[in-house]
């Protein structure tokens, strides 16, 4: 008789059919081993579990994004593309001319966002760097702005969350980030003026690559939860 061995992100089952509800969105690898006592075969599939939600920042909103670069000669091209996890499109930010240093992507909503009561800023991210280079230093840095103040959230110990702690099978796919608005051991929270959570006029996401090579970022599902 066939023996079944499922491994779903560490959850093991031995039945032919498995039904499982995922508690959190994210990347999950599902593997199945079939064993008839003489031979065994394994197969796997990678899953992205998403939470359906309104997505005003990355759904058909490329014209609402701008960029701030450390060098004067940089250029970022924004586009709405169909390679989406949430909704029909996601945002593509092509850093076509990169002088080095920090690149901050800035989203300005039609009306200020009220994130009162929210615990996290969450979004999906995919990245591609030309040549062999990657990212370095604190990545990403998140800033929330309004006229009365600014809130900055930076990975502690200069951590590069785009390169570390990611399963190898998920390295160049979509990565889900959940940034705690109150800060914690992994995220340093800094404020200037009045923290703008009740009326966010701009969201900034800052990235730093290792050298002056073009790179591309895709963003999807940006939301306060």
N, C-alpha and C positions, 0 to 999 in steps of 0.2 A: 504494500500500500504506500501511496505517496505520503510523505511527511512535509508539512508546510512550516516554514520559519520566517515570520515577518519581523522586520525591524523598522519601526516608524519613529524616527528621531528618538531612539532609545526605548520605545514602547514595543514589547515583544508579544507576538501572538502566534498560535499554532493551528488556526482554523483556516479552511479554504477561503472564506470571505471575512473581511475585517471591516468594521464600521467604527470610525473614530472621529470625534469632534475635537478640533484643534482649539486650545484655549486662547492662543495669541496669534496674531498675524506674524509672518516671517517666512524664512526659507527652511524647507524640510526635505530630507532625502528619505525615500521609502525603498526598502530592499525586500526581496522575496527569494528564499532559497527553497528549491524543490529537491527532495531526496527520495529515491525509490529503493534505497538499500544497496544499490550497486553504483549509481552515478548521482552526482548532485550538480545542479545548475543554479546560478544566481542571476537575477535581473534587478534593475533599480530604475527609479524615476525621481526626478527632482520636482518639487512642488513649491509654488509661491502661494501662500495663504494670505488673502487680502481682506480688509474690512470695507464693505461698500459704504461710501460717504460722498457728500458733495465735495467737489474738487475745484474751487474757483481759481486756485493759483497755478495749476498745471494742466487744466483742461481748456484748450483753445485760448490761452492767455499770454502768448509769447510777446504781444505788443505791450504788456504791462510790466515787463522785466527790463532792467537796465544793469549795467555793470560798472564797478569801480575797480581800477587796476592800479598797482603800485607804480608802474611805468607809464609814460605818456603815449608810447607807441603801441600799446596793446589794442586788441580788437576782439569783441565777443559777438557772435551771431546767434540770435535766438530764433527757434522755430518750433511749431507744433507738429509732432510726428506721431505716427500710429503705433509705435512700439510701446504700448501702454499696459500697465497692470490694472490701474483703476480708471474706469471710464474709457473713452474712445481714443484720446490722445494723451501724450505726455510732453513735457518741455525738454527740448534739446538745447543745450548751451555749448556752442562750439567756440572754444578759445583759439581762434585762427591765428592770432599773432600774440605771442606770450613773451613779455619782456622779463619774466621772472618775478618773484615776490607774490604777494597775496592778490587773489582775485575775489571780489565780493559780488555775488549775484543778488540783486535787489528787486523785490516784488512790492508793488504799490497797489493795494486793493482799491476798488471803486469807492468804498466807504470804510472808515476805520473798523477793524476787527475787535470784538469784545471777547477776550480769552479769560475773563473772570471765572474762576472755578476749574479751569483746565489744569491738568497736571503735567502734560507733555506736549511738545511740538514733535510731530512724527512726519516722516516722509520716506519714500523709497528713492534710492540713488543707484545709478549705474555709471561707470566711468571707463574711459579708454584713453591711454596716453600713447602718443606716437613714439617710436623707437623703444628704447629699453627703460626709460625713466618712469618713475612713479610719483608718489606724493611724499612730502616730508613735513615735520613739525606738527603743530596742533591742527588736526583736520577732523571735522569741519569746525569752524567757529560760527556761532549763531548770534545774531543781534536783532533786537526788536526796538523799533524807533517810534517816537512821536515828538511833537513840539516841546513837551514838558520833560522828556527824559529818555533814557536808553537802558536797555537790559542786555548784558553780554554773557554768553555761556561758552566757556572754553574747556576742552578736555584737559584734565589735570595732568601734571607731569609732562606737558607738551606731547601728549599721546596722539598718535596718528591712527584714528579709528577706521580709516579707509584701507589700512594695510595689516593691522594686527588683530588677532583674535577671530579671524574669519576662516571657516572651513575651506580647504583648498578647492573643493568642488563648487563653491559659491563665489570664488574670488572675483571673477569677471562678470558675474550676473548681477541681479538686483540685490541691494543691501538695504534692509530696513533700519532706520535710525529713530530712536525715541529719546528725545532730549528732555530731562526733567527741568521744568521751569523754576523750581525751587533750588536747583543745584543738589549735588550729593558728593560722595567721595570721588566719583569719576568726572564730575563736571563742576568747574569753578563758576560761581554766579557773582557778577559785578554789576552795580547800578550807578547811573549818573542822573541826578535829578529824581523825578518821580517815576518809578517803574511803570511802563506804559501798557500793562496788561488789559486795562479796561478800554483802551482806544489805540490799538496798534495801527499806525499809519504806514509802516514799511517793515518788511522782513528781509534781513540780510543773511546770506549763507556764504561764508568765506572759505576758500580752498587755496592751498599752496602746493605747487608741484616742485620737483627736484631741479628742474633746469628749463632752459628756454625752448622747449619743444611744445608744439600745439597739443591740446587735449580736448576731449569732449565729455560733457556730463549730461546725464539724463535724470530728470526729476519727475516724480509722480506722487499723487496722493498726499500732498502737504496739508496737514490739518492740526488743529489744537484739540486734544482729547483729555 
